[in-house]
Amino acid sequence: MIVDERLITYVNSLDMGNTEFLDELEAYAHKTYVPIIRKEMQSFIKVLLAVKQPQNILEVGTAIGFSTLLMCEYGKENCRITTIENYKKRIPIARENFKKAGREKQIQLLEGDAGEILPTLNESFDFIFMDAAKGQYIHFLPQVLRLMKPGAVLVSDNVLQDGDLIESHYLVERRNRTIYKRMREYLYELKHHPNLVTSVIPLGDGVTVSIKK
Ligand SMILES: C[S@@+](CC[C@H](N)C(=O)[O-])C[C@H]1O[C@@H](n2cnc3c(N)ncnc32)[C@H](O)[C@@H]1O
């Protein structure tokens, strides 16, 4: 937890929630231990969508489709979402959820490793949500940049790794050290890339918002 828990509880208590379908899907995800975006991140994404009004969205990391459906519901009417997932067990559940929500025509779910799929995409996007394996963000970045239109927004979730990022390398558990190193590289790259303007925000588990110049 990188922000005071009581503060987050208070802020989230102000939230009016989402549609009934999304609220039920969120409860199901929590019950079945599927990691999905936190309440404060949901609210932040809704605001970004309202500001940017993207028509073509790319998501890396679908899980069971919660954030995909949230973006469909609160994004521009008739926006298109391409979402990538490689965990075979979650893919049919996500497809089923897209159907149940009546959104399957708006969403294209690409099955497989984002590292392999991203280079095959040819269209460009005005909003990209990165929410997959944290250690891979740095490797996905060149392709993600290629796929962003000028003015496009890139949102990356869980970038502060529960605060581990500011700890000494030696205090971070051995198994987390590679992710820690790669995430630091990723944040450095986002902040120093000549074509990006980036803000690192301690919201949820840490989020970055980058705009392509
Ligand atoms: C945190 S979950 C996504 C949650 C989802 N965005 C939501 O909030 O509803 C991350 C997902 O990314 C998937 N993933 C991780 N690495 C991936 C990769 N290299 N290619 C495709 N999917 C990946 C995982 O299987 C997992 O389901």
Ligand as a Chemical Component Dictionary entry (heavy atoms), coordinates in Angstrom:
data_LIG
# 
_chem_comp.id                   LIG 
_chem_comp.type                 NON-POLYMER 
_chem_comp.pdbx_formal_charge   0 
_chem_comp.three_letter_code    LIG 
# 
loop_
_chem_comp_atom.comp_id 
_chem_comp_atom.atom_id 
_chem_comp_atom.alt_atom_id 
_chem_comp_atom.type_symbol 
_chem_comp_atom.charge 
_chem_comp_atom.model_Cartn_x 
_chem_comp_atom.model_Cartn_y 
_chem_comp_atom.model_Cartn_z 
_chem_comp_atom.pdbx_ordinal 
LIG C1  C1  C 0  -3.752 -7.442  -13.688 1  
LIG S1  S1  S 1  -4.411 -8.558  -14.841 2  
LIG C2  C2  C 0  -5.378 -7.537  -15.903 3  
LIG C3  C3  C 0  -6.595 -7.004  -15.228 4  
LIG C4  C4  C 0  -7.539 -6.285  -16.148 5  
LIG N1  N1  N 0  -6.872 -5.239  -16.914 6  
LIG C5  C5  C 0  -8.664 -5.660  -15.330 7  
LIG O1  O1  O 0  -8.362 -4.698  -14.583 8  
LIG O2  O2  O -1 -9.795 -6.138  -15.394 9  
LIG C6  C6  C 0  -3.050 -8.875  -15.899 10 
LIG C7  C7  C 0  -3.376 -9.869  -16.997 11 
LIG O3  O3  O 0  -2.340 -9.783  -17.979 12 
LIG C8  C8  C 0  -2.116 -11.078 -18.485 13 
LIG N2  N2  N 0  -0.754 -11.085 -19.048 14 
LIG C9  C9  C 0  0.411  -11.014 -18.369 15 
LIG N3  N3  N 0  1.438  -11.016 -19.210 16 
LIG C10 C10 C 0  0.933  -11.071 -20.463 17 
LIG C11 C11 C 0  1.504  -11.123 -21.750 18 
LIG N4  N4  N 0  2.828  -11.111 -21.919 19 
LIG N5  N5  N 0  0.675  -11.181 -22.824 20 
LIG C12 C12 C 0  -0.666 -11.197 -22.650 21 
LIG N6  N6  N 0  -1.268 -11.153 -21.443 22 
LIG C13 C13 C 0  -0.486 -11.104 -20.365 23 
LIG C14 C14 C 0  -2.283 -11.979 -17.267 24 
LIG O4  O4  O 0  -2.571 -13.301 -17.665 25 
LIG C15 C15 C 0  -3.412 -11.312 -16.514 26 
LIG O5  O5  O 0  -4.668 -11.904 -16.797 27 
# 
loop_
_chem_comp_bond.comp_id 
_chem_comp_bond.atom_id_1 
_chem_comp_bond.atom_id_2 
_chem_comp_bond.value_order 
_chem_comp_bond.pdbx_ordinal 
LIG C1  S1  SING 1  
LIG S1  C2  SING 2  
LIG S1  C6  SING 3  
LIG C2  C3  SING 4  
LIG C3  C4  SING 5  
LIG C4  N1  SING 6  
LIG C4  C5  SING 7  
LIG C5  O1  DOUB 8  
LIG C5  O2  SING 9  
LIG C6  C7  SING 10 
LIG C7  O3  SING 11 
LIG C7  C15 SING 12 
LIG O3  C8  SING 13 
LIG C8  N2  SING 14 
LIG C8  C14 SING 15 
LIG N2  C9  SING 16 
LIG N2  C13 SING 17 
LIG C9  N3  DOUB 18 
LIG N3  C10 SING 19 
LIG C10 C11 SING 20 
LIG C10 C13 DOUB 21 
LIG C11 N4  SING 22 
LIG C11 N5  DOUB 23 
LIG N5  C12 SING 24 
LIG C12 N6  DOUB 25 
LIG N6  C13 SING 26 
LIG C14 O4  SING 27 
LIG C14 C15 SING 28 
LIG C15 O5  SING 29 
# 
